[in-house]
């Protein structure tokens, strides 16, 4: 098995994304389609409907955070749908931050009182480096939405927003330069929360590291994505540089196992413990926190911790 750290060395904050499969009836992504929203005749009634769904999401988020703490899960990624359709033109002008202020502050206070590390991950349509001006405007609007929620929760910029660079669009260097340029056009508040993740198709760990060093923002290492797509980079050799982009903050890593040999891009239901142990060994004792991106969510995280404990016992 090679050089493996003793059990007591695997001491980090674990996290998972958005949905708990261990806590029943606790979705944080109640939503409504635009089509169904428009069936409600009056605008104020439409807004009331969205606000009601948002309050359910925020209430369930608090339940989830307490569940996480009880299970020693100290990192969590918020759902991007806490406020359904928040950036859609049909409810434009609604000050959801003011209307939901009490609930958002309660979420933030819960995060702080429990000592949790939280983040968001704007969706696949939030593409900062898109050549399309309209797509860029949508991306900027979505980033402001996520930043607004975190700000209204009273969370400082340690509550980050994870984004990918985007597509190569036929010219990789121009696409990278466009990301850097667009980053400079974002509000300072959004800039201070953004962290950049390598992807599995266009921007490898080396590419993203260069961009992060240029814009002086942290890099999130996605280990699975690196194994799917790289330019031959030596992961062990780059880990010190990647982690150093975080300065005094503990680096955050995304981790998952591939579904199978014929589908290496998709996440497996669970994480193979040997995959994680080998990566931990690569880090040579450097501290990091691990966001588990497995289909079985918190159940996969809990199983991984138990499996590692048994292996290293």
SULSUL-V599750 format. One record per helix or strand of 2 or more residues. SS is the DSSP state (H for helix, E for strand). FROM is the first residue (numbers start at 1). LEN is the number of residues. Records with the same first field share a line. If there is no record, write none. Layout:
SS = FROM-LEN + FROM-LEN
This chain:
H = 7-3 + 34-4 + 43-28 + 89-3 + 96-4 + 101-14 + 133-20 + 172-14 + 188-4 + 205-11 + 223-6 + 235-10 + 273-10 + 297-15
E = 14-4 + 75-3 + 117-4 + 160-5 + 194-4 + 219-4 + 251-5 + 258-3 + 263-5 + 288-5
